[in-house]
Amino acid sequence: MIYFHIPFCKQACHYCDFHFSTSLKHKDEMLKALHMELDRRQQYLTDRKVHSIYFGGGTPSILQASDIARLIDKVGVHFEIHPDVEITLEANPDDLDKKKVEDLRHSGINRFSIGIQSFFEEDLRWMNRAHNASEADSAIKRVQDAGFENITADLIYGYPLLTDAKWKANIEQLLAFDIPHISSYAMTVEHKTALAHFIQQQKTPAMDEAQAANQMEYLMDVLTAHDFEHYEISNFAKRERYAKHNTNYWRGVHYLGIGPSAHSFNGESRSWNIANNLQYIQHMFDGSSALETEELTLRDRINEYLMTSLRTMWGVDIDRIIKLFGAEPTTAIKKAAQPFIEKQQLVFVEGRYLRLTTSGKLLADHIASELFLLDVYDDH
């Protein structure tokens, strides 16, 4: 898998703590730097066949279609791109005008992840989104009219302005588009964001965990009734229409991240680029490393597998743990899981798979942390 982090946005959403810049002044140098890094780091992946290319950010749709096409072509120089490759572009609705969508149809992009977040004007303004409610609606139609079928749309829940009636309306409006994949995230308050500052200054209320839990439960009920599979905590898909890139991430497939702040993983270590546009560009141009690397202990690798796999409908595979890490860790994992099985928040299926129940999904991060192995495994 290849991930490109495109670190540009038109404006800063109040809740976002991802790395980006609202200035496009150094866009051309950044694009050259991305090409340079792919040239330099292409040996990071031993599997030379690429099944997924993902453009995230930031707002990748801020780029020209030709910029994106050249990056895809560069991947093809170093790797064998699988005929069924999924090439995803995260996009803001305001970027998807008719010409842009038509240009993207010829760029290699075959999947859109569209950041709708809400169909209500006042909610979008509160979030400081760059698009308006009309663009949220028309962007999906425009992409579908251009012949794209593989589409994800995002919604956010659990924030003060979102009444249950508005939440229901958002879901119903999205369902009316008959798209195969819906992602939905609870509003979180990240340190140093504008939202955190507004809450601290009492300019907006704090998030309500009970509200978020109720709205997530409603989302699960409605989408399941409409034949979506809840295949990951934040993701729902029609049968077999899972997002390849994220599914592979949750299953521990190795990936190479290109761009400032982008992460990479090869099973033994994790690395990430410096989160500074100018410094990243300088490192690429002078041939120095922009990376920090963390070698993963056995404990780290097991815990990472527990954290990612438990979020999916396939769950933690005990047999896979034995195959990858040996039988020793499974005793501790099963013991830690037992209290949650008794509370019917976890279920043990076929004597092999640990899976979250519906009520357990509301506590996924907590349950995963309780399953984590202790420091005794660090020396392995």
Order of alpha helices (4+ residues) and beta strands (2+ residues): beta-alpha-beta-alpha-beta-alpha-beta-alpha-alpha-beta-alpha-beta-alpha-alpha-beta-beta-alpha-beta-beta-beta-alpha-beta-alpha-beta-alpha-alpha-beta-beta-alpha-alpha
